[in-house]
Amino acid sequence: MLSRTADCLFWLGRYSERAGNVARGLGATLRMALLANPLSAADDEWRSLMIATGCEPGFLERHPVLAQDAAVQWLTLDPENPGGIAACIEAARRNARTVRTALTVDMWEAINDTWIEFRRLDSSAIKGDRLPGFLDWVRSRTLLFNGAAADTMLRDDAWRFCHLGTILERADNTARLLDVRHAAFAAEAAEDAANYAQWQAVLRSVSALRAFQHVYHARLSPGRVAELLVLRPELPRSLLACYRRVEQTLDAIAGANGGQRGECHSLAGALHARLRDRPIDGILEAGLHDFLTGIIDENMLLGQEIGRFYLSGRQP
């Protein structure tokens, strides 16, 4: 496969996944902001989301005060925010159009129809009671694209690079969402209403609240929530599940292309090994923040090495 084609498929997967992740994070933050008291606590919730999505620096360049309406606009409809929903949908469609012949009809229609419908929206779509419906729509469109890819795409290199982008983005999102709320998972964190709401918010941000109940049949606790999102292989958004699939996908790409391997394969294997058979108590005792910061940095390096070894080097 040409590196340019692989590059577009990889970023198609990443941008589509990122749009859904921002929508989930926004939904959870809206809930938390309504519960937060006093007002400064609500501001903290929006700041946490901005940090988790990597959108804080650009926002602060344009807005001196972090207010909810401005934050929602920046994360949803503002095309100047490269990490916002508008830019992600635009970039996903641009990459899809470039490699349209590598996609199935269902995949192309899922992306293109989303782009068309999004361009018809105006600012009223994110105002007041309409915002939750808009966020649900973004999530459903991401799920539609992922479902079309899973159900209709040949399991060849086109599938592998698109899937690789999706899973790498998913791992990064899970690590960042946990990291911005790491204080609620510290050993000295009280099991009070405030922290309980934080644990709920993290689970909602990755659509895992019901999954937690299925796995543990118990009240939320910092150890169980962290274990689910970091180490449980059953959860498709856990770090362990994501890096296992990253390693498997890179192995499959290498196997289909003469067996050549690069630094990205070693990094993926090391990340997976770092999470296997490791108790959550050890991670929490050593410090969740330091652990997650290391994961985020290594994830960025892994993406760069995948780009160097397989892709055109363009990172839109």
Buried (B, 14 or more C-beta within 10 A) or exposed (E): BEBEBBBBBBBBBBBBBBBBBBBBBBBBBBBBBEBBEEEEEBBBBBBBBBBBBBBBEBBEEEEEEBEBEBBBBBBBBBEEBBBBBBBBBBBBBBBBBBBBEBBBEBBBBBBBBBBEEBEEBEEEBBEEEEBBEBBEBBBEBBEBBBEBBEEBBEEEBBBBBBBBBBBBBBBBBBBBBBBBBBEBBBEEBEEEEEBBBBBBBBBBBBBBBEBBEEBBEEEBBBBBBBBBBBBBEEBBBBBBBBBBBBBBBBBBBBEEEEEEBBBBBEBBBEBBEBBEEBEBEEBBEEBBBEBBBEBBEBBEBBBBBBBEBBBBEEEE
